[in-house]
Amino acid sequence: MPKNGTACQKIEVPLKPLNLHQKILNIDPNVEENLVLNKLSIVSKSLSISDGLQWIGNILPDLPTIVDQSKDSVTFLYQSSFVKTYLIITLK
């Protein structure tokens, strides 16, 4: 707030349930021995990959909204910023 107190600004930050996860490109091979891993696989004939992305996008940050539709499956890797566990998401 300014010193004179005549103006303020409202900021809304949407928080997602797994907001403390960050997208990573690969899992460090040095930690695979003690790896704490969570897997989420969505395999459906009636749910498209785009629909799955919209659903997962409600709980995770930095998830793309569009992927190459020619692929049969997509995989995303996330690491918890707090406890350093891994989350692997596969959509088919």
N, C-alpha and C positions, 0 to 999 in steps of 0.2 A: 504494500500500500504506500502511496505517496505520503510525504511528511505532513502535508496539510489535511489529509484525510478526506478529500472531496471526491475521490474516484477509487474504484476498485475494479478488478478484472476477475471474472469467473473462468476457471479452466476445468474441463471435464476430461478425465483420463480413463478410458475403458479398461478395466482389469479382467483378464480371462482366468479361468480356474488354474491353468498351468502356466501362468505368466512368468514364473521363475525358471522356465526352461528356455534354453537358447539353441537355435539351430546350429548343427555342426556338419562338417563335410564327411568326416570319417571318425571311427573310434580308435583311440590311441592303442596300438598293439601291445604296449608295455603294461597296460593295466588289465588286460583280458583275463589274467589269472584270477583276480579277485573281483571280476566284473559283476556289478549289480545291474541287471538288465530287465527292462519291462518291454513286452512286445504287444502291439495292437495290430491285428490283421483283420481287414474287412474284405471278405470275399463274397460277392453277390452277383447274381445274374441280372437282378432287377435294379440294382443301384449302380449308377455310372461312377467313374472316377471323379468327375466334376462334382457330383452330388456328395460323394464322400469327402472331398476337399472342403466343401461348404460346411459340412457337419463338423469335421475336425477343426476347421478354422474358427469355430466358436469357442474352442478351449485352448488353442495354442497360438502363440505369436509367430509372425514371420512365415506363415504358410502361404505358398503361392495360390492364387485363385484359378490360374489357368496352367495346364500342363499339355504336353504333346499327346494328342488323342490317339496317335498310332501305336503307342505303347500299351502292352497288356497289363502292366503293373507299374506302380511308382512307390519308391521307398524314401522316407525322410528320417533323419537321425536328429535327436535332441538330447541335450545333457542338462540336468538340473543344476542351476547355478548355486543352489543351497547345499545339497547333499552329494552332488557329483555322480548321481546315478544316470543311466542311459535309458532312452525310450526310442524304440524302433517302430515306425508306423509303415505298414505296407497296405496299399490299396490295390485290389485286383477287380 
